[in-house]
Amino acid sequence: MLHLSLQQGDGVPLYLQLIQQIKHLVATGRLAPDSELPPVRVLAQQLLINPNTVVRAYRELEIAGLVYKRRGEGTYVSSRGTPYTPEECRRILAQKVEALLIEGRHLGFDEEKIIDLVRECESDLQRRARANEGVTI
């Protein structure tokens, strides 16, 4: 089940919000290649929106090569890879790093302590991945 939330009054069309959220799920690996997206009517009902909004979002994602349709079966995530350019990936990550640095400073961590913590977390992730049947992160 996809966990999406749309904001009715934020000025961004609903179909664009849907596209952005699905692109993010694909880019972060939460939607794996060849995984099936919810049927149009089901997603529209979950989000309380018009099915045509979902159809438009799916069509735009298909035109961009991020999803493909199997006639009579559904819509699936393509194996194309990240929908973001390297610059977009860097910008997204930079925003998160900036937020981490600000939060860290508020909590009394200097840059060196934050970097040490990042390295420690990376080691923990790798250790858990090895323990989880050799899955790499």
Backbone as JSON, one array per atom type, in Angstrom:
{
  "sequence": "MLHLSLQQGDGVPLYLQLIQQIKHLVATGRLAPDSELPPVRVLAQQLLINPNTVVRAYRELEIAGLVYKRRGEGTYVSSRGTPYTPEECRRILAQKVEALLIEGRHLGFDEEKIIDLVRECESDLQRRARANEGVTI",
  "N": [[0.84, -1.19, 0.0], [0.58, 2.18, -0.88], [1.71, 5.06, 0.78], [0.51, 7.97, 0.59], [-0.07, 11.47, 0.61], [-2.13, 14.14, -0.13], [-2.33, 17.65, -0.55], [-4.95, 19.72, -0.53], [-5.24, 22.55, -0.72], [-2.78, 23.82, -1.37], [-1.9, 25.0, -3.68], [-0.49, 23.56, -5.57], [-1.21, 21.48, -8.24], [-3.18, 18.51, -7.8], [-2.55, 16.2, -9.3], [0.12, 16.67, -9.92], [1.27, 16.68, -7.38], [0.89, 14.02, -6.76], [2.48, 12.79, -8.74], [5.02, 13.78, -7.97], [5.33, 12.6, -5.43], [5.26, 9.85, -6.02], [7.48, 9.68, -7.69], [9.45, 10.28, -5.81], [9.22, 8.07, -4.09], [10.05, 6.05, -5.82], [12.67, 6.9, -6.37], [13.87, 6.66, -3.87], [13.8, 4.01, -3.45], [11.64, 2.84, -2.24], [9.6, 2.08, -3.79], [9.97, -0.53, -5.72], [11.53, -1.65, -8.81], [9.3, -3.02, -11.21], [7.27, -3.33, -9.36], [3.81, -3.23, -8.57], [1.62, -0.52, -9.05], [-1.15, 0.9, -7.25], [-4.47, 0.17, -8.47], [-6.22, 2.56, -10.51], [-8.85, 3.36, -9.63], [-8.86, 2.42, -7.0], [-6.72, 3.85, -5.78], [-7.66, 6.47, -6.17], [-9.94, 6.39, -4.59], [-8.8, 5.94, -2.05], [-7.4, 8.32, -1.72], [-9.37, 10.14, -1.89], [-10.02, 11.53, -4.27], [-10.71, 12.55, -7.68], [-10.87, 9.95, -10.06], [-9.82, 10.59, -12.58], [-7.72, 12.28, -12.02], [-5.77, 10.58, -11.0], [-5.4, 8.99, -13.24], [-4.28, 10.88, -14.99], [-1.87, 11.48, -13.64], [-0.61, 8.94, -13.67], [-0.38, 8.63, -16.45], [1.38, 10.73, -17.1], [3.63, 9.88, -15.69], [4.12, 7.56, -17.11], [4.73, 8.56, -19.66], [7.1, 9.8, -19.0], [8.61, 7.6, -18.64], [8.79, 6.27, -16.25], [6.95, 4.49, -15.3], [5.13, 1.61, -16.5], [2.54, 0.09, -18.44], [0.65, -2.89, -18.28], [-1.45, -4.35, -20.36], [-4.67, -4.78, -19.22], [-3.73, -5.7, -16.81], [-2.42, -3.86, -15.06], [-0.52, -1.08, -13.67], [2.93, -0.58, -13.54], [6.12, -0.1, -11.89], [8.87, 1.05, -13.68], [12.14, -0.23, -14.62], [13.97, 1.71, -14.88], [15.48, 3.31, -13.16], [16.56, 5.98, -10.96], [14.31, 8.73, -10.93], [15.29, 11.24, -10.85], [17.58, 13.81, -11.79], [21.18, 13.88, -11.48], [21.78, 16.37, -10.32], [19.35, 17.1, -9.12], [19.14, 15.05, -7.23], [21.35, 15.67, -5.63], [20.57, 18.21, -4.69], [18.26, 17.56, -3.18], [19.36, 15.89, -1.23], [21.19, 17.69, -0.1], [19.48, 19.51, 1.14], [18.49, 17.92, 3.2], [20.84, 17.37, 4.61], [21.53, 19.94, 5.41], [19.37, 20.47, 7.15], [19.95, 18.51, 9.07], [22.41, 19.47, 10.05], [21.65, 21.93, 11.18], [19.79, 21.07, 13.14], [21.52, 19.46, 14.63], [23.33, 21.38, 15.62], [21.63, 22.85, 17.26], [21.26, 20.96, 19.19], [23.67, 20.89, 20.39], [25.82, 19.71, 19.05], [28.85, 19.82, 17.29], [30.31, 20.24, 13.99], [32.2, 18.17, 13.64], [31.38, 16.21, 15.53], [28.91, 15.58, 14.45], [29.63, 14.48, 11.98], [31.06, 12.27, 12.93], [28.92, 10.88, 14.09], [27.39, 10.33, 11.82], [29.12, 8.56, 10.5], [29.15, 6.5, 12.37], [26.45, 5.69, 12.3], [26.35, 4.79, 9.66], [28.06, 2.57, 9.83], [26.55, 0.98, 11.56], [24.28, 0.52, 9.94], [25.45, -0.97, 7.85], [26.32, -3.2, 9.28], [23.88, -4.27, 10.17], [22.77, -4.83, 7.69], [24.46, -6.83, 6.73], [23.86, -8.78, 8.58], [21.32, -9.29, 7.87], [20.89, -11.36, 5.85], [22.87, -10.72, 3.97], [22.09, -8.43, 2.59], [22.67, -5.43, 0.92], [23.04, -1.92, 1.48]],
  "CA": [[0.0, 0.0, 0.0], [1.31, 3.43, -0.94], [1.32, 6.06, 1.77], [0.57, 9.27, -0.07], [-1.02, 12.45, 1.14], [-2.25, 15.29, -1.01], [-2.78, 18.87, 0.1], [-5.94, 20.32, -1.43], [-5.17, 24.0, -0.89], [-1.43, 24.4, -1.36], [-1.6, 25.64, -4.95], [0.1, 22.6, -6.5], [-2.26, 20.56, -8.69], [-3.14, 17.2, -7.16], [-1.84, 15.21, -10.11], [1.56, 16.95, -9.78], [1.67, 16.19, -6.06], [0.93, 12.56, -6.88], [3.68, 12.48, -9.52], [6.21, 14.06, -7.16], [5.45, 11.61, -4.36], [5.61, 8.56, -6.6], [8.88, 9.8, -8.12], [10.29, 10.2, -4.61], [9.19, 6.67, -3.63], [10.9, 5.29, -6.74], [14.07, 7.33, -6.19], [14.39, 6.19, -2.58], [13.74, 2.55, -3.41], [10.45, 2.34, -1.55], [8.86, 1.43, -4.87], [10.98, -1.27, -6.47], [11.18, -1.93, -10.2], [8.29, -4.03, -11.48], [6.21, -3.4, -8.37], [2.56, -2.74, -9.12], [0.96, 0.62, -8.42], [-2.57, 0.6, -7.01], [-5.37, 0.51, -9.57], [-6.67, 3.95, -10.52], [-10.03, 3.57, -8.78], [-8.49, 2.17, -5.6], [-5.94, 4.99, -5.3], [-8.54, 7.64, -6.11], [-10.81, 6.23, -3.42], [-7.98, 6.13, -0.86], [-7.01, 9.73, -1.6], [-10.59, 10.94, -2.0], [-9.89, 12.41, -5.42], [-11.31, 12.07, -8.91], [-10.02, 8.97, -10.75], [-9.12, 11.22, -13.7], [-6.48, 12.84, -11.49], [-4.82, 9.47, -10.94], [-5.13, 8.63, -14.64], [-3.36, 11.89, -15.53], [-0.57, 11.28, -13.01], [-0.03, 7.71, -14.21], [-0.03, 8.87, -17.85], [2.59, 11.56, -17.1], [4.73, 9.01, -15.25], [4.39, 6.64, -18.21], [5.41, 9.34, -20.69], [8.47, 10.03, -18.5], [9.32, 6.32, -18.61], [8.94, 5.8, -14.87], [6.03, 3.36, -15.12], [4.64, 1.02, -17.73], [1.25, -0.59, -18.26], [0.4, -4.19, -18.88], [-2.87, -4.31, -20.75], [-5.56, -5.61, -18.43], [-3.09, -6.15, -15.56], [-2.13, -2.78, -14.16], [0.59, -0.15, -13.89], [4.1, -1.07, -12.81], [7.31, 0.76, -11.86], [9.88, 0.6, -14.64], [13.46, -0.47, -14.02], [14.78, 2.8, -15.43], [16.35, 3.92, -12.16], [16.05, 7.17, -10.3], [13.67, 9.7, -11.81], [15.91, 12.54, -10.63], [18.91, 14.04, -12.34], [22.17, 13.97, -10.39], [21.67, 17.68, -9.66], [18.18, 17.05, -8.24], [19.5, 14.19, -6.09], [22.26, 16.44, -4.77], [19.78, 19.26, -4.04], [17.41, 16.92, -2.17], [20.23, 15.44, -0.13], [21.76, 18.88, 0.54], [18.45, 20.05, 2.04], [18.43, 17.06, 4.39], [22.09, 17.59, 5.35], [21.41, 21.25, 6.04], [18.46, 20.31, 8.29], [20.69, 17.76, 10.07], [23.41, 20.36, 10.66], [20.95, 22.91, 12.02], [19.28, 20.34, 14.3], [22.68, 19.07, 15.43], [23.85, 22.56, 16.34], [20.67, 23.15, 18.32], [21.44, 19.94, 20.23], [25.01, 21.01, 20.95], [26.81, 18.96, 18.29], [29.58, 20.56, 16.28], [30.42, 19.53, 12.72], [32.98, 16.94, 13.83], [30.53, 15.23, 16.21], [27.87, 15.16, 13.51], [30.29, 13.58, 11.02], [31.32, 11.02, 13.64], [27.64, 10.2, 14.24], [27.02, 9.81, 10.49], [29.96, 7.37, 10.27], [28.67, 5.46, 13.28], [25.18, 5.2, 11.75], [26.68, 4.02, 8.46], [28.58, 1.28, 10.29], [25.4, 0.22, 12.08], [23.48, 0.09, 8.79], [26.18, -2.04, 7.16], [26.31, -4.38, 10.16], [22.52, -4.84, 10.1], [22.57, -5.36, 6.34], [25.17, -8.11, 6.66], [23.12, -9.73, 9.41], [20.04, -9.53, 7.18], [21.08, -12.17, 4.66], [23.77, -10.14, 2.99], [21.49, -7.33, 1.86], [23.47, -4.21, 1.0], [22.27, -0.68, 1.49]],
  "C": [[0.88, 1.24, 0.0], [0.79, 4.38, 0.14], [1.56, 7.43, 1.15], [-0.41, 10.21, 0.62], [-0.97, 13.68, 0.25], [-2.82, 16.46, -0.22], [-3.69, 19.63, -0.87], [-5.68, 21.81, -1.7], [-3.79, 24.59, -0.99], [-1.0, 24.99, -2.69], [-0.96, 24.73, -5.98], [-0.99, 21.63, -6.93], [-2.08, 19.16, -8.1], [-2.38, 16.17, -7.98], [-0.33, 15.41, -10.04], [2.08, 16.49, -8.42], [1.82, 14.68, -6.09], [2.19, 12.12, -7.64], [4.93, 12.66, -8.67], [6.41, 13.0, -6.08], [5.82, 10.23, -4.9], [7.06, 8.58, -7.08], [9.82, 9.66, -6.92], [10.34, 8.76, -4.08], [10.06, 5.78, -4.52], [12.37, 5.62, -6.49], [14.67, 6.78, -4.91], [14.3, 4.68, -2.43], [12.54, 1.98, -2.68], [9.46, 1.72, -2.53], [9.9, 0.78, -5.77], [10.55, -1.45, -7.92], [10.23, -3.12, -10.3], [7.25, -4.2, -10.38], [4.96, -2.71, -8.94], [2.05, -1.54, -8.33], [-0.51, 0.26, -8.2], [-3.41, 0.93, -8.25], [-5.91, 1.93, -9.4], [-7.82, 4.17, -9.55], [-9.71, 3.39, -7.3], [-7.72, 3.37, -5.03], [-6.8, 6.25, -5.19], [-9.45, 7.57, -4.89], [-10.03, 6.46, -2.13], [-7.68, 7.6, -0.62], [-8.19, 10.69, -1.66], [-10.47, 11.99, -3.1], [-10.56, 11.76, -6.63], [-10.37, 11.07, -9.58], [-9.25, 9.56, -11.93], [-7.8, 11.85, -13.27], [-5.4, 11.77, -11.44], [-4.43, 9.05, -12.35], [-4.11, 9.6, -15.23], [-1.96, 11.71, -14.95], [0.12, 10.05, -13.58], [0.42, 7.9, -15.66], [1.26, 9.69, -17.93], [3.81, 10.73, -16.68], [5.11, 8.02, -16.36], [5.14, 7.35, -19.33], [6.87, 9.58, -20.3], [9.27, 8.73, -18.42], [9.5, 5.74, -17.23], [8.02, 4.63, -14.54], [5.66, 2.82, -16.49], [3.34, 0.28, -17.41], [1.3, -1.95, -18.93], [-1.1, -4.24, -19.14], [-3.69, -5.3, -19.92], [-4.98, -6.07, -17.1], [-2.8, -5.04, -14.58], [-0.95, -1.92, -14.58], [1.73, -0.53, -12.97], [5.25, -0.07, -12.91], [8.33, 0.19, -12.85], [11.22, 0.41, -13.93], [14.46, 0.59, -14.48], [15.77, 3.39, -14.43], [15.74, 5.18, -11.6], [15.44, 8.15, -11.29], [14.3, 11.09, -11.7], [17.25, 12.62, -11.34], [19.9, 14.05, -11.18], [22.09, 15.29, -9.62], [20.48, 17.7, -8.7], [18.47, 16.19, -7.01], [20.37, 14.95, -5.11], [21.49, 17.52, -4.0], [18.92, 18.69, -2.91], [18.24, 16.52, -0.96], [20.83, 16.63, 0.62], [20.75, 19.51, 1.51], [18.38, 19.24, 3.33], [19.68, 17.23, 5.25], [22.03, 18.92, 6.09], [20.5, 21.17, 7.28], [19.15, 19.55, 9.42], [21.7, 18.65, 10.8], [22.76, 21.36, 11.61], [20.44, 22.23, 13.29], [20.42, 19.93, 15.23], [23.24, 20.23, 16.24], [22.93, 22.95, 17.5], [20.82, 22.18, 19.5], [22.85, 19.93, 20.81], [26.09, 20.21, 20.25], [27.53, 19.9, 17.32], [29.72, 19.69, 15.03], [31.13, 18.19, 12.87], [32.15, 15.84, 14.5], [29.44, 14.7, 15.29], [28.46, 14.18, 12.49], [30.59, 12.23, 11.68], [30.02, 10.21, 13.78], [27.18, 9.6, 12.91], [27.83, 8.54, 10.2], [29.5, 6.2, 11.14], [27.36, 4.85, 12.77], [25.41, 4.37, 10.5], [27.2, 2.64, 8.83], [27.45, 0.39, 10.8], [24.53, -0.31, 10.94], [24.15, -1.08, 8.06], [26.17, -3.33, 7.97], [24.94, -5.06, 10.1], [22.25, -5.45, 8.73], [23.26, -6.72, 6.2], [24.43, -9.18, 7.46], [21.79, -10.13, 8.76], [20.26, -10.22, 5.84], [21.9, -11.49, 3.58], [23.19, -9.02, 2.16], [22.37, -6.1, 2.02], [22.58, -3.0, 0.9], [22.94, 0.35, 0.62]]
}
